[in-house]
Amino acid sequence: MTPDYDLLVVGGGVVGTLLTISLTRAGFKVLLIEKGDFTNRNLPSDRCFALSVSSCNLLEALGFKGLLQQYGNPIKGVVVTEGFAGEGARGEILEFKPHEIGKDSFGCMIRERDLLAALDERIKNEKLAQIISFTKVIDAAPDQRTMQVMTSDGESYHAQLMAICDGKQDKLGEDLGCNYVGKSYSQGALSCTIKHTKPNEGVAYQFFMPSGPIAFLPISNHSVSIVWTNTCSVIDRLSTIDDGTFLRELRPVFGTFLGDITLDSTRGSWPLELSLAEELVGGRFALLGDAARKIHPLAGQGLNLGLRDVAAFVEIIQTARQRGEDIGFADVLERYQQWRKFDSFAFVATTDFFNWIYSRSFPGYDLVRQLGTGVIAKIIPFKSYLIKEAAGLAGDIPVLMKSNQG
Ligand SMILES: Cc1cc2nc3c(=O)[nH]c(=O)nc-3n(C[C@H](O)[C@H](O)[C@H](O)COP(=O)(O)OP(=O)(O)OC[C@H]3O[C@@H](n4cnc5c(N)ncnc54)[C@H](O)[C@@H]3O)c2cc1C
């Protein structure tokens, strides 16, 4: 059977959509299948993403420089510290400046809706991309030469290779035999936009509270996107109380360092889980984005890792095609797995460790933790390693993510 497409992409979140654009630009014929409404995203909240330097490079390389200039807000500094409701920052402070890695910024903040709107507009014009909305992939079966997928509307499609970008929502990877390790954090995250009267100067703040971290991420000089982590029951309550009561609860946590605050968006909330696929590939398929791993949002890296999957995946299969290899062949997929597996594991472990270590508070332990933070602040090579990781500039960077300015 001759395959209808080179690739099937399952899931049209940011990862699946950007993957489809990257693949078609590299000359592959792609079918993207999305279970939701691709033409009207109708996002429930005003969530924003911190995009690393390398993710911004990828978007620029794919022709989205204008999007970043118009809607991106550069992150000019990062402050990480412990915080306590009503007391603000406390103890040792870790402060990161982009010039420490020779950059003007650590990347930028962007609203999910602006990013998706630009991707959706672009994909419509990609001649090699076909999109099917409101259709779920319900089953998939590889054979010697193709991957066949069955969809909820009773159709089936063939391609050489399937990229699973389903955010692990429908567990397609598991159905195909992938094992995941992980746990529920028994925590949720709430996100919304807050306006404030004093300028933030583009600095992102991460306060580690005993109940979970809270981040203030600069979306303009006078507004931040907050990501507030707490137990599921607290997050459920914070999501449903009225705006006035919410602000009264937020004020003592937020503190006054950015002046008076007002709510500037609806609130969205997400349950948090840690999950890591033990294998990133199988018979004629590969896992990308949250389908490959889900991490705690405290480091703002989940999407950045997914975009790195995209850039590495495209580079590998493009090279394979140039060499005349079958792109769905196990050896080709193994190269993707080798490239991305360690990164996946390292971030899952690091974010889990930070969440664990800072979500505890008792006397002797607090002192040890503060000493640890102080040591990190003073060991310059370790600190710059952490900054490079966060900027997406550590390790083997895919070509599409390297700076276009050289
Ligand atoms: C509060 C919060 C803040 C965050 N902030 C940041 C940040 O600042 N920076 C960062 O890098 N990351 C951040 N993240 C992580 C980031 O949101 C995720 O890593 C990213 O959105 C994952 O994208 P994805 O495309 O892989 O998955 P998803 O966004 O989950 O998309 C999956 C898509 O697949 C579709 N789908 C599912 N099953 C099927 C099926 N069977 N058939 C067809 N379609 C299907 C779904 O409808 C969906 O459109 C944050 C996460 C949270 C919760």
The ligand as a Gaussian input file, in Angstrom:
#p B3LYP/6-31G(d) Opt

LIG

0 1
 C       -0.194000      26.925000      33.980000
 C        0.828000      26.483000      32.993000
 C        1.780000      27.364000      32.540000
 C        2.763000      26.959000      31.625000
 N        3.711000      27.850000      31.238000
 C        4.689000      27.446000      30.390000
 C        5.704000      28.351000      29.984000
 O        5.760000      29.500000      30.427000
 N        6.672000      27.911000      29.121000
 C        6.678000      26.628000      28.651000
 O        7.591000      26.266000      27.896000
 N        5.700000      25.748000      29.008000
 C        4.705000      26.119000      29.859000
 N        3.720000      25.247000      30.205000
 C        3.679000      23.903000      29.578000
 C        2.923000      23.962000      28.228000
 O        1.638000      24.471000      28.449000
 C        2.824000      22.577000      27.592000
 O        4.071000      21.941000      27.627000
 C        2.350000      22.698000      26.124000
 O        1.176000      23.448000      26.039000
 C        2.152000      21.301000      25.520000
 O        1.736000      21.445000      24.187000
 P        1.348000      20.149000      23.320000
 O        0.996000      20.672000      21.966000
 O        2.401000      19.112000      23.453000
 O        0.053000      19.522000      24.040000
 P       -1.429000      20.101000      24.163000
 O       -1.412000      21.578000      24.272000
 O       -2.075000      19.326000      25.253000
 O       -2.121000      19.763000      22.772000
 C       -2.559000      18.447000      22.460000
 C       -3.564000      18.553000      21.328000
 O       -3.882000      17.234000      20.880000
 C       -5.290000      17.117000      20.668000
 N       -5.621000      15.696000      20.833000
 C       -5.522000      14.963000      21.972000
 N       -5.863000      13.682000      21.725000
 C       -6.168000      13.596000      20.407000
 C       -6.599000      12.531000      19.540000
 N       -6.791000      11.273000      20.009000
 N       -6.847000      12.791000      18.234000
 C       -6.677000      14.059000      17.760000
 N       -6.285000      15.109000      18.534000
 C       -6.029000      14.879000      19.835000
 C       -5.897000      18.037000      21.727000
 O       -7.201000      18.458000      21.398000
 C       -4.871000      19.198000      21.746000
 O       -5.220000      20.208000      20.806000
 C        2.755000      25.624000      31.136000
 C        1.775000      24.726000      31.580000
 C        0.831000      25.148000      32.503000
 C       -0.200000      24.153000      32.991000

